[in-house]
Amino acid sequence: FIRNVLTIAGSDSGGGAGIQADLKTITALGCFGMTLITAITAQNTLGVIDYMPVPLDMIEKQFDAVASDIPIHSAKTGMLANPDIVKLVAAKIKQYSINNCVVDPVMVAKGGSKLLSDDAIQSVIQHLIPVAHVVTPNIHEAEVLTGMTIKNINDMKDAAKKIYSFGAHYVVVKGGHLESDPSDVIYDGKDFTVLKNKRIETKNTHGTGCTFSSAIATYVAKGYSTIEAITKAKEFITKAITFSLPLGRGHGPTNHLVAIVNNEEKIHVVEEIQKAFSLLHAAKCGRMFLSGASNIAYTLPYVIDTSDIAMFPGGIIVYNDSIFRVKDPSFGVDHPMLLFMQKITPMHYRAAINIKNEIEYKINAQALGIPVYTSLNIDSLQKTTISENNRIVCVEIKQDNMLYLIGNTPTEIAETLLKIKKTEHTHA
């Protein structure tokens, strides 16, 4: 059955943060999202133009309407604006025994506008954090909550300890504002966990805090342990930032669709590899392949790591002039072709098939109008200017002495390989 997540936050008219970002995240991760709107903002990628807190009685009515009718498996708080809203929300969380509440102590918008009044800070410490399961301050918010100056991981750990002492069960101090590569520090009252990440060079980070906290709440609602939920939320936001959307003239939003699109595409990716294999198997073109070393690879639309790349475990097996496979295609396969696929994904090609490095195949490819790049080093592949205007490109890699045909889909490449094979017979 579906799990329900309540977001208690402000509305972002630009759609990148607030309840809009929360609902996209909750939906993308497979739960049902409910909203309690605490403030209405007029904002875009450049910043907050103005905002209006929702009257207290309306906030209370929203809370009662939802909580009296629909089970709340977890909740998250975002923009709460002033002390009265903070106190009311904390009291309601307590009243309805919402144990899985993630508190994102939102203080400042991405554009620099204040979203929490100074006199509300103590209310957050005294009333809201004690009812929180997880608190997710960034470095600036952690400094405000603790009165500390945070410059490094050790400072983050000290801040996490102090915030934990306010009553939360888990504290995540987010290190996105560190000068070094960002690391997040998790503290559960006993142990520290440090989640390290490489900095993603983009200005399009609007809504990252909202997305991260709502992802934690969603994973907790789905039954993951808290540390697992935080770790998986980190993976989710990393992908959302990596493929963030360059919308507007300021800080564009993160891309909440990455998880949905990739999940939707998984079956299609496997089917495409199978279809390409069937075409090649029927054509009896085994002599073009190197047993075990050859493979058919296809990536998901958004690639972060090897788990987003599919191919045959064990590669293509050659017997006489026929090809076989040991298992069906799967993701995250350990195969020599994996390194090549990681190198080409920034070029926007999603598929590749590798074959023997025979001179006639290169000649035949050129005869078909396919660009052929010879004697390339795999380590410098990304620095090589390979045309992205051609549907199919042929690349010779020196290290493994193989030819790689890269393109948009495995089927399209397989059909091209059959033309190369046919051209070979014509020359004969």
Secondary structure as a PSIPRED ss2 file (coil, helix, strand):
# PSIPRED VFORMAT (PSIPRED V4.0)

   1 F C   1.000  0.000  0.000
   2 I C   1.000  0.000  0.000
   3 R C   1.000  0.000  0.000
   4 N E   0.000  0.000  1.000
   5 V E   0.000  0.000  1.000
   6 L E   0.000  0.000  1.000
   7 T E   0.000  0.000  1.000
   8 I E   0.000  0.000  1.000
   9 A E   0.000  0.000  1.000
  10 G E   0.000  0.000  1.000
  11 S E   0.000  0.000  1.000
  12 D E   0.000  0.000  1.000
  13 S C   1.000  0.000  0.000
  14 G C   1.000  0.000  0.000
  15 G C   1.000  0.000  0.000
  16 G C   1.000  0.000  0.000
  17 A C   1.000  0.000  0.000
  18 G H   0.000  1.000  0.000
  19 I H   0.000  1.000  0.000
  20 Q H   0.000  1.000  0.000
  21 A H   0.000  1.000  0.000
  22 D H   0.000  1.000  0.000
  23 L H   0.000  1.000  0.000
  24 K H   0.000  1.000  0.000
  25 T H   0.000  1.000  0.000
  26 I H   0.000  1.000  0.000
  27 T H   0.000  1.000  0.000
  28 A H   0.000  1.000  0.000
  29 L C   1.000  0.000  0.000
  30 G C   1.000  0.000  0.000
  31 C C   1.000  0.000  0.000
  32 F E   0.000  0.000  1.000
  33 G E   0.000  0.000  1.000
  34 M E   0.000  0.000  1.000
  35 T E   0.000  0.000  1.000
  36 L E   0.000  0.000  1.000
  37 I E   0.000  0.000  1.000
  38 T E   0.000  0.000  1.000
  39 A E   0.000  0.000  1.000
  40 I E   0.000  0.000  1.000
  41 T E   0.000  0.000  1.000
  42 A E   0.000  0.000  1.000
  43 Q E   0.000  0.000  1.000
  44 N E   0.000  0.000  1.000
  45 T C   1.000  0.000  0.000
  46 L C   1.000  0.000  0.000
  47 G E   0.000  0.000  1.000
  48 V E   0.000  0.000  1.000
  49 I E   0.000  0.000  1.000
  50 D E   0.000  0.000  1.000
  51 Y E   0.000  0.000  1.000
  52 M E   0.000  0.000  1.000
  53 P E   0.000  0.000  1.000
  54 V C   1.000  0.000  0.000
  55 P C   1.000  0.000  0.000
  56 L H   0.000  1.000  0.000
  57 D H   0.000  1.000  0.000
  58 M H   0.000  1.000  0.000
  59 I H   0.000  1.000  0.000
  60 E H   0.000  1.000  0.000
  61 K H   0.000  1.000  0.000
  62 Q H   0.000  1.000  0.000
  63 F H   0.000  1.000  0.000
  64 D H   0.000  1.000  0.000
  65 A H   0.000  1.000  0.000
  66 V H   0.000  1.000  0.000
  67 A H   0.000  1.000  0.000
  68 S C   1.000  0.000  0.000
  69 D C   1.000  0.000  0.000
  70 I C   1.000  0.000  0.000
  71 P C   1.000  0.000  0.000
  72 I C   1.000  0.000  0.000
  73 H C   1.000  0.000  0.000
  74 S E   0.000  0.000  1.000
  75 A E   0.000  0.000  1.000
  76 K E   0.000  0.000  1.000
  77 T E   0.000  0.000  1.000
  78 G C   1.000  0.000  0.000
  79 M C   1.000  0.000  0.000
  80 L C   1.000  0.000  0.000
  81 A E   0.000  0.000  1.000
  82 N C   1.000  0.000  0.000
  83 P H   0.000  1.000  0.000
  84 D H   0.000  1.000  0.000
  85 I H   0.000  1.000  0.000
  86 V H   0.000  1.000  0.000
  87 K H   0.000  1.000  0.000
  88 L H   0.000  1.000  0.000
  89 V H   0.000  1.000  0.000
  90 A H   0.000  1.000  0.000
  91 A H   0.000  1.000  0.000
  92 K H   0.000  1.000  0.000
  93 I H   0.000  1.000  0.000
  94 K H   0.000  1.000  0.000
  95 Q H   0.000  1.000  0.000
  96 Y C   1.000  0.000  0.000
  97 S C   1.000  0.000  0.000
  98 I C   1.000  0.000  0.000
  99 N C   1.000  0.000  0.000
 100 N C   1.000  0.000  0.000
 101 C E   0.000  0.000  1.000
 102 V E   0.000  0.000  1.000
 103 V E   0.000  0.000  1.000
 104 D C   1.000  0.000  0.000
 105 P C   1.000  0.000  0.000
 106 V C   1.000  0.000  0.000
 107 M C   1.000  0.000  0.000
 108 V E   0.000  0.000  1.000
 109 A C   1.000  0.000  0.000
 110 K C   1.000  0.000  0.000
 111 G C   1.000  0.000  0.000
 112 G C   1.000  0.000  0.000
 113 S C   1.000  0.000  0.000
 114 K E   0.000  0.000  1.000
 115 L C   1.000  0.000  0.000
 116 L E   0.000  0.000  1.000
 117 S C   1.000  0.000  0.000
 118 D H   0.000  1.000  0.000
 119 D H   0.000  1.000  0.000
 120 A H   0.000  1.000  0.000
 121 I H   0.000  1.000  0.000
 122 Q H   0.000  1.000  0.000
 123 S H   0.000  1.000  0.000
 124 V H   0.000  1.000  0.000
 125 I H   0.000  1.000  0.000
 126 Q H   0.000  1.000  0.000
 127 H H   0.000  1.000  0.000
 128 L H   0.000  1.000  0.000
 129 I H   0.000  1.000  0.000
 130 P H   0.000  1.000  0.000
 131 V H   0.000  1.000  0.000
 132 A C   1.000  0.000  0.000
 133 H C   1.000  0.000  0.000
 134 V E   0.000  0.000  1.000
 135 V E   0.000  0.000  1.000
 136 T C   1.000  0.000  0.000
 137 P C   1.000  0.000  0.000
 138 N E   0.000  0.000  1.000
 139 I H   0.000  1.000  0.000
 140 H H   0.000  1.000  0.000
 141 E H   0.000  1.000  0.000
 142 A H   0.000  1.000  0.000
 143 E H   0.000  1.000  0.000
 144 V H   0.000  1.000  0.000
 145 L H   0.000  1.000  0.000
 146 T H   0.000  1.000  0.000
 147 G C   1.000  0.000  0.000
 148 M C   1.000  0.000  0.000
 149 T C   1.000  0.000  0.000
 150 I C   1.000  0.000  0.000
 151 K C   1.000  0.000  0.000
 152 N C   1.000  0.000  0.000
 153 I H   0.000  1.000  0.000
 154 N H   0.000  1.000  0.000
 155 D H   0.000  1.000  0.000
 156 M H   0.000  1.000  0.000
 157 K H   0.000  1.000  0.000
 158 D H   0.000  1.000  0.000
 159 A H   0.000  1.000  0.000
 160 A H   0.000  1.000  0.000
 161 K H   0.000  1.000  0.000
 162 K H   0.000  1.000  0.000
 163 I H   0.000  1.000  0.000
 164 Y H   0.000  1.000  0.000
 165 S C   1.000  0.000  0.000
 166 F C   1.000  0.000  0.000
 167 G C   1.000  0.000  0.000
 168 A C   1.000  0.000  0.000
 169 H C   1.000  0.000  0.000
 170 Y E   0.000  0.000  1.000
 171 V E   0.000  0.000  1.000
 172 V E   0.000  0.000  1.000
 173 V E   0.000  0.000  1.000
 174 K E   0.000  0.000  1.000
 175 G C   1.000  0.000  0.000
 176 G C   1.000  0.000  0.000
 177 H C   1.000  0.000  0.000
 178 L C   1.000  0.000  0.000
 179 E C   1.000  0.000  0.000
 180 S C   1.000  0.000  0.000
 181 D C   1.000  0.000  0.000
 182 P C   1.000  0.000  0.000
 183 S E   0.000  0.000  1.000
 184 D E   0.000  0.000  1.000
 185 V E   0.000  0.000  1.000
 186 I E   0.000  0.000  1.000
 187 Y E   0.000  0.000  1.000
 188 D C   1.000  0.000  0.000
 189 G C   1.000  0.000  0.000
 190 K C   1.000  0.000  0.000
 191 D C   1.000  0.000  0.000
 192 F E   0.000  0.000  1.000
 193 T E   0.000  0.000  1.000
 194 V E   0.000  0.000  1.000
 195 L E   0.000  0.000  1.000
 196 K E   0.000  0.000  1.000
 197 N C   1.000  0.000  0.000
 198 K C   1.000  0.000  0.000
 199 R C   1.000  0.000  0.000
 200 I C   1.000  0.000  0.000
 201 E C   1.000  0.000  0.000
 202 T C   1.000  0.000  0.000
 203 K C   1.000  0.000  0.000
 204 N C   1.000  0.000  0.000
 205 T C   1.000  0.000  0.000
 206 H E   0.000  0.000  1.000
 207 G C   1.000  0.000  0.000
 208 T H   0.000  1.000  0.000
 209 G H   0.000  1.000  0.000
 210 C H   0.000  1.000  0.000
 211 T H   0.000  1.000  0.000
 212 F H   0.000  1.000  0.000
 213 S H   0.000  1.000  0.000
 214 S H   0.000  1.000  0.000
 215 A H   0.000  1.000  0.000
 216 I H   0.000  1.000  0.000
 217 A H   0.000  1.000  0.000
 218 T H   0.000  1.000  0.000
 219 Y H   0.000  1.000  0.000
 220 V H   0.000  1.000  0.000
 221 A H   0.000  1.000  0.000
 222 K C   1.000  0.000  0.000
 223 G C   1.000  0.000  0.000
 224 Y C   1.000  0.000  0.000
 225 S C   1.000  0.000  0.000
 226 T H   0.000  1.000  0.000
 227 I H   0.000  1.000  0.000
 228 E H   0.000  1.000  0.000
 229 A H   0.000  1.000  0.000
 230 I H   0.000  1.000  0.000
 231 T H   0.000  1.000  0.000
 232 K H   0.000  1.000  0.000
 233 A H   0.000  1.000  0.000
 234 K H   0.000  1.000  0.000
 235 E H   0.000  1.000  0.000
 236 F H   0.000  1.000  0.000
 237 I H   0.000  1.000  0.000
 238 T H   0.000  1.000  0.000
 239 K H   0.000  1.000  0.000
 240 A H   0.000  1.000  0.000
 241 I H   0.000  1.000  0.000
 242 T H   0.000  1.000  0.000
 243 F C   1.000  0.000  0.000
 244 S C   1.000  0.000  0.000
 245 L C   1.000  0.000  0.000
 246 P C   1.000  0.000  0.000
 247 L C   1.000  0.000  0.000
 248 G C   1.000  0.000  0.000
 249 R C   1.000  0.000  0.000
 250 G C   1.000  0.000  0.000
 251 H C   1.000  0.000  0.000
 252 G C   1.000  0.000  0.000
 253 P E   0.000  0.000  1.000
 254 T C   1.000  0.000  0.000
 255 N C   1.000  0.000  0.000
 256 H C   1.000  0.000  0.000
 257 L H   0.000  1.000  0.000
 258 V H   0.000  1.000  0.000
 259 A H   0.000  1.000  0.000
 260 I H   0.000  1.000  0.000
 261 V H   0.000  1.000  0.000
 262 N H   0.000  1.000  0.000
 263 N H   0.000  1.000  0.000
 264 E H   0.000  1.000  0.000
 265 E H   0.000  1.000  0.000
 266 K H   0.000  1.000  0.000
 267 I H   0.000  1.000  0.000
 268 H H   0.000  1.000  0.000
 269 V H   0.000  1.000  0.000
 270 V H   0.000  1.000  0.000
 271 E H   0.000  1.000  0.000
 272 E H   0.000  1.000  0.000
 273 I H   0.000  1.000  0.000
 274 Q H   0.000  1.000  0.000
 275 K H   0.000  1.000  0.000
 276 A H   0.000  1.000  0.000
 277 F H   0.000  1.000  0.000
 278 S H   0.000  1.000  0.000
 279 L H   0.000  1.000  0.000
 280 L H   0.000  1.000  0.000
 281 H H   0.000  1.000  0.000
 282 A H   0.000  1.000  0.000
 283 A C   1.000  0.000  0.000
 284 K C   1.000  0.000  0.000
 285 C C   1.000  0.000  0.000
 286 G H   0.000  1.000  0.000
 287 R H   0.000  1.000  0.000
 288 M H   0.000  1.000  0.000
 289 F C   1.000  0.000  0.000
 290 L C   1.000  0.000  0.000
 291 S C   1.000  0.000  0.000
 292 G C   1.000  0.000  0.000
 293 A C   1.000  0.000  0.000
 294 S C   1.000  0.000  0.000
 295 N C   1.000  0.000  0.000
 296 I E   0.000  0.000  1.000
 297 A E   0.000  0.000  1.000
 298 Y E   0.000  0.000  1.000
 299 T E   0.000  0.000  1.000
 300 L C   1.000  0.000  0.000
 301 P C   1.000  0.000  0.000
 302 Y C   1.000  0.000  0.000
 303 V C   1.000  0.000  0.000
 304 I C   1.000  0.000  0.000
 305 D C   1.000  0.000  0.000
 306 T H   0.000  1.000  0.000
 307 S H   0.000  1.000  0.000
 308 D H   0.000  1.000  0.000
 309 I E   0.000  0.000  1.000
 310 A E   0.000  0.000  1.000
 311 M E   0.000  0.000  1.000
 312 F C   1.000  0.000  0.000
 313 P C   1.000  0.000  0.000
 314 G C   1.000  0.000  0.000
 315 G C   1.000  0.000  0.000
 316 I E   0.000  0.000  1.000
 317 I E   0.000  0.000  1.000
 318 V E   0.000  0.000  1.000
 319 Y E   0.000  0.000  1.000
 320 N C   1.000  0.000  0.000
 321 D C   1.000  0.000  0.000
 322 S E   0.000  0.000  1.000
 323 I E   0.000  0.000  1.000
 324 F E   0.000  0.000  1.000
 325 R E   0.000  0.000  1.000
 326 V C   1.000  0.000  0.000
 327 K C   1.000  0.000  0.000
 328 D C   1.000  0.000  0.000
 329 P C   1.000  0.000  0.000
 330 S E   0.000  0.000  1.000
 331 F E   0.000  0.000  1.000
 332 G C   1.000  0.000  0.000
 333 V C   1.000  0.000  0.000
 334 D C   1.000  0.000  0.000
 335 H C   1.000  0.000  0.000
 336 P C   1.000  0.000  0.000
 337 M H   0.000  1.000  0.000
 338 L H   0.000  1.000  0.000
 339 L H   0.000  1.000  0.000
 340 F H   0.000  1.000  0.000
 341 M H   0.000  1.000  0.000
 342 Q H   0.000  1.000  0.000
 343 K H   0.000  1.000  0.000
 344 I H   0.000  1.000  0.000
 345 T H   0.000  1.000  0.000
 346 P H   0.000  1.000  0.000
 347 M H   0.000  1.000  0.000
 348 H C   1.000  0.000  0.000
 349 Y C   1.000  0.000  0.000
 350 R C   1.000  0.000  0.000
 351 A E   0.000  0.000  1.000
 352 A E   0.000  0.000  1.000
 353 I E   0.000  0.000  1.000
 354 N E   0.000  0.000  1.000
 355 I E   0.000  0.000  1.000
 356 K E   0.000  0.000  1.000
 357 N C   1.000  0.000  0.000
 358 E C   1.000  0.000  0.000
 359 I H   0.000  1.000  0.000
 360 E H   0.000  1.000  0.000
 361 Y H   0.000  1.000  0.000
 362 K H   0.000  1.000  0.000
 363 I H   0.000  1.000  0.000
 364 N H   0.000  1.000  0.000
 365 A H   0.000  1.000  0.000
 366 Q H   0.000  1.000  0.000
 367 A H   0.000  1.000  0.000
 368 L C   1.000  0.000  0.000
 369 G C   1.000  0.000  0.000
 370 I C   1.000  0.000  0.000
 371 P C   1.000  0.000  0.000
 372 V E   0.000  0.000  1.000
 373 Y E   0.000  0.000  1.000
 374 T E   0.000  0.000  1.000
 375 S E   0.000  0.000  1.000
 376 L E   0.000  0.000  1.000
 377 N C   1.000  0.000  0.000
 378 I H   0.000  1.000  0.000
 379 D H   0.000  1.000  0.000
 380 S H   0.000  1.000  0.000
 381 L H   0.000  1.000  0.000
 382 Q H   0.000  1.000  0.000
 383 K H   0.000  1.000  0.000
 384 T C   1.000  0.000  0.000
 385 T C   1.000  0.000  0.000
 386 I C   1.000  0.000  0.000
 387 S C   1.000  0.000  0.000
 388 E C   1.000  0.000  0.000
 389 N C   1.000  0.000  0.000
 390 N C   1.000  0.000  0.000
 391 R C   1.000  0.000  0.000
 392 I E   0.000  0.000  1.000
 393 V E   0.000  0.000  1.000
 394 C E   0.000  0.000  1.000
 395 V E   0.000  0.000  1.000
 396 E E   0.000  0.000  1.000
 397 I E   0.000  0.000  1.000
 398 K C   1.000  0.000  0.000
 399 Q C   1.000  0.000  0.000
 400 D C   1.000  0.000  0.000
 401 N C   1.000  0.000  0.000
 402 M E   0.000  0.000  1.000
 403 L E   0.000  0.000  1.000
 404 Y E   0.000  0.000  1.000
 405 L E   0.000  0.000  1.000
 406 I E   0.000  0.000  1.000
 407 G E   0.000  0.000  1.000
 408 N C   1.000  0.000  0.000
 409 T C   1.000  0.000  0.000
 410 P H   0.000  1.000  0.000
 411 T H   0.000  1.000  0.000
 412 E H   0.000  1.000  0.000
 413 I H   0.000  1.000  0.000
 414 A H   0.000  1.000  0.000
 415 E H   0.000  1.000  0.000
 416 T H   0.000  1.000  0.000
 417 L H   0.000  1.000  0.000
 418 L H   0.000  1.000  0.000
 419 K H   0.000  1.000  0.000
 420 I H   0.000  1.000  0.000
 421 K H   0.000  1.000  0.000
 422 K H   0.000  1.000  0.000
 423 T H   0.000  1.000  0.000
 424 E H   0.000  1.000  0.000
 425 H H   0.000  1.000  0.000
 426 T H   0.000  1.000  0.000
 427 H H   0.000  1.000  0.000
 428 A C   1.000  0.000  0.000
